[in-house]
Amino acid sequence: MNQNYCKSGSCVPYWIAKVLLVVGGLNWGLVGWGTLLGGSGWNVVNMLLGGVPVLESVVYLLVGVSAVVVAFGCRCGTCMSCATCGPAGTSETPSTTV
């Protein structure tokens, strides 16, 4: 059984990043879909937080940071000290021989 759970993101910061990335992706999908249907787009973040532009910008910034975390991997203490995949990338995946 593969115990390489850190690279797949079992820590809380990585899961938060994944959720924010999905929310951001869905938001951009709705913007595109709304624009294709002839409207100005359905920017849900703007609809919910349009009255507070600073908060709206913080949400966009967090989604961008989440994309970097998911793209390059989590560097939190839990993942960096993992005995399975460690900071040096010394994980060994079991080979299957037939």
C-alpha positions in Angstrom: 0.0 0.0 0.0 1.4 3.4 -0.9 1.9 5.6 2.1 2.9 8.7 0.1 0.2 10.9 1.6 2.1 14.2 1.9 2.6 14.7 -1.8 -1.1 14.1 -2.4 -1.9 16.7 0.2 -3.1 15.5 3.6 -2.2 18.6 5.5 -4.7 21.3 6.2 -2.9 24.1 4.3 -2.8 22.0 1.2 -6.5 21.1 1.4 -7.5 24.8 2.0 -5.4 25.6 -1.1 -7.2 23.0 -3.1 -10.6 24.2 -2.0 -9.8 27.8 -2.9 -8.4 26.8 -6.2 -11.6 24.9 -7.1 -13.7 27.9 -5.9 -11.6 30.2 -8.1 -11.8 27.9 -11.1 -15.6 27.6 -10.8 -15.9 31.4 -10.5 -13.8 31.9 -13.7 -15.9 29.3 -15.4 -19.1 31.1 -14.5 -17.6 34.4 -15.7 -16.8 32.8 -19.1 -20.2 31.0 -19.3 -22.1 34.2 -18.5 -20.1 36.2 -21.1 -20.8 33.5 -23.8 -24.5 33.7 -23.0 -24.4 37.4 -23.8 -24.2 38.9 -20.4 -21.4 40.5 -18.5 -20.5 37.3 -16.8 -21.4 35.8 -13.4 -18.5 36.8 -11.1 -19.8 35.3 -7.8 -16.9 36.7 -5.8 -17.8 40.2 -7.1 -21.5 39.6 -6.5 -20.8 38.6 -2.9 -18.0 41.0 -2.0 -18.4 43.8 -4.6 -19.2 46.3 -1.9 -15.9 45.7 -0.2 -13.2 45.9 -3.0 -10.3 45.2 -0.6 -11.9 42.0 0.6 -12.6 41.0 -3.0 -8.9 41.5 -3.8 -7.8 39.5 -0.8 -10.0 36.6 -2.1 -8.4 36.8 -5.5 -4.9 36.9 -3.9 -5.6 33.8 -1.8 -6.8 32.0 -4.9 -3.6 32.9 -6.7 -1.4 31.8 -3.7 -3.4 28.6 -3.6 -2.5 27.9 -7.3 1.2 28.3 -6.5 0.9 25.9 -3.5 -0.9 23.3 -5.5 1.5 23.7 -8.5 4.7 23.5 -6.5 3.6 21.4 -3.5 3.1 22.2 0.1 6.1 23.3 2.2 4.4 23.2 5.6 6.2 21.6 8.5 4.0 18.5 8.3 4.9 17.8 4.7 8.5 18.8 5.0 9.1 16.4 7.9 7.3 13.5 6.4 9.3 10.3 6.6 7.7 9.0 3.4 8.4 11.9 1.0 10.6 14.2 3.0 12.1 17.5 1.8 14.8 16.0 -0.4 12.3 14.0 -2.4 13.9 10.8 -1.2 10.7 8.8 -1.3 10.9 5.4 -2.8 7.8 4.1 -4.4 7.5 0.3 -4.2 8.1 -1.4 -7.5 5.8 -4.1 -8.7 7.4 -7.0 -10.5 5.4 -9.4 -12.5 
